[in-house]
Amino acid sequence: MLEIMKYLAKLENSTLEEVMGIAEEKAIKKGSFENRIFLEKVLIRKK
């Protein structure tokens, strides 16, 4: 999986380190799986 992540980062002209940094920021702001926070449902409002 790590090689896949590195390759996907490369395709986006990024590095694995940059991707991991963004993931850390997201985990601090919105939580992570480590904290057992899971998205269970998405509600879509129709206009």
C-alpha positions as CSV (number, residue, x, y, z in Angstrom):
1,M,0.0,0.0,0.0
2,L,2.9,2.3,0.7
3,E,4.2,2.0,-2.8
4,I,0.7,2.8,-4.2
5,M,0.5,5.9,-2.0
6,K,3.9,7.1,-3.1
7,Y,3.0,6.6,-6.8
8,L,-0.3,8.4,-6.4
9,A,1.4,11.3,-4.7
10,K,3.9,11.4,-7.6
11,L,1.0,11.5,-10.1
12,E,-0.3,14.6,-8.3
13,N,3.2,16.3,-8.4
14,S,3.4,15.8,-4.7
15,T,5.4,13.8,-2.2
16,L,4.4,11.2,0.3
17,E,5.6,13.6,3.1
18,E,3.2,16.3,1.8
19,V,0.3,13.9,1.7
20,M,1.0,12.7,5.2
21,G,1.2,16.3,6.5
22,I,-2.2,17.0,5.0
23,A,-3.6,13.8,6.6
24,E,-2.2,14.9,10.0
25,E,-3.8,18.3,9.7
26,K,-7.1,16.6,8.8
27,A,-6.9,14.2,11.7
28,I,-6.3,17.1,14.1
29,K,-9.2,19.1,12.8
30,K,-11.8,16.4,12.0
31,G,-10.6,13.3,13.8
32,S,-9.4,10.0,12.5
33,F,-10.0,6.3,12.5
34,E,-7.6,6.0,15.3
35,N,-10.2,7.9,17.5
36,R,-12.9,5.5,16.2
37,I,-14.6,8.3,14.3
38,F,-16.4,6.9,11.2
39,L,-18.7,8.5,8.7
40,E,-21.9,6.5,8.8
41,K,-24.2,8.5,6.6
42,V,-24.2,11.3,4.1
43,L,-27.4,13.4,3.7
44,I,-27.9,15.2,0.4
45,R,-30.4,18.0,0.2
46,K,-32.2,18.4,-3.1
47,K,-32.8,22.0,-4.3
